[in-house]
Amino acid sequence: MANSKLKVNHIQSNNHIMMHQRNDGIPFDATLFKDININRSAVERRAATLSGRRSIKKEWQAAWLLKAITCIDLTTLAGDDTRSNVYRLCAKAKAPVRKDLLVAMGMQDANIHVGAVCVYHNLIKDAVSALGKSNIPIAAVSTGFPAGNIPLKEKLKQIELSVAAGAKEIDIVVSRRLVLNSDWKGLYDEVAACRRACGEAHMKTILATGEIPTYTKVAKASWVSMMAGSDFIKTSTGKEIVNATIPVSLVMIRALRDYYELTGDKVGFKPAGGISKAKDALNWLVLIKEELGNDWLNPDLFRFGASSLLGDIERQLEHYVTGRYSASYRHPMA
Ligand SMILES: O=C[C@H](O)COP(=O)(O)O
């Protein structure tokens, strides 16, 4: 299709490597968040308006979907992960969209790749060898993922081992009991210790919001995680019964906006778990744009944690280019 070419300014190219300044955190100060009280119905009302408000069509939709790809932490976190499925995942991470589709969109030289590959510790070495010199970072889930119910000493050891094995990003899970008991200083100390163990690796802190009973606690846990030096806050492990939702994302995004206003530090956001449709990805990008602005719309500050989103995005891009939908089995990977 002649009109399927994207204009250069529809999407920035994706030659980035994690260059963003880190969040060093601030001393624990409960007065900064103790009065937070989130109005659940106001959050849910705002979230409900999101999908009907903006309709992104044609070349703009294609450009936003390519942008979404650059923000995916392409993930496999299964008990039966092997070297071969990690190799396939990494091949897809380096070339996430079929060449013919990129050529049709005029994007073959844009170096589109995903934001990171996310695996369990034992698969890091396979990801390192499969990704080669691609500059795509490896994110490892550590600290007793997904439940996090192991001693802190072991959590820190896991982080150190993952960094030594080549992970440039570490996704930690918080101890939910600290959040449930409102032990905010305990949570701060745990997250700050993890941050020290990460060294140069960027740290994403998973709150597992599906196991946190109120939005007020989600907001407070977000604050404490940022104060303790998290580079990203992340909704979910993908293993909770309820994973990423728009309302919980809104609560976390507003906490990081307030944290930025206070400290000048931009903390990233990663919704994860159950995001598998291109239209959901667009909703999250719109939410980020409306609440935080364009600064956050890049892989340094925004990621999707997703194992099966890429396949649907590629299918939508094929529809954009050819005018037809292919069967989903033609895009089986991710
Ligand atoms: O962090 C990423 C999640 O585990 C992925 O969840 P998903 O398999 O539902 O996409």
The ligand as an SDF file (V2000), in Angstrom:
LIG
                    3D

 10  9  0  0  0  0  0  0  0  0999 V2000
    6.5420   -8.9120   33.8680 O   0  0  0  0  0  0  0  0  0  0  0  0
    5.9260   -9.4530   32.9900 C   0  0  0  0  0  0  0  0  0  0  0  0
    4.7990  -10.3760   33.1760 C   0  0  0  0  0  0  0  0  0  0  0  0
    5.1890  -11.5120   33.8610 O   0  0  0  0  0  0  0  0  0  0  0  0
    4.2000  -10.7610   31.8560 C   0  0  0  0  0  0  0  0  0  0  0  0
    2.8890  -11.1550   32.0690 O   0  0  0  0  0  0  0  0  0  0  0  0
    2.0070  -11.7680   30.8640 P   0  0  0  0  0  0  0  0  0  0  0  0
    2.5780  -13.1370   30.6110 O   0  0  0  0  0  0  0  0  0  0  0  0
    0.6200  -11.7950   31.4060 O   0  0  0  0  0  0  0  0  0  0  0  0
    2.1530  -10.8890   29.6750 O   0  0  0  0  0  0  0  0  0  0  0  0
  1  2  2  0
  2  3  1  0
  3  4  1  0
  3  5  1  0
  5  6  1  0
  6  7  1  0
  7  8  2  0
  7  9  1  0
  7 10  1  0
M  END
$$$$
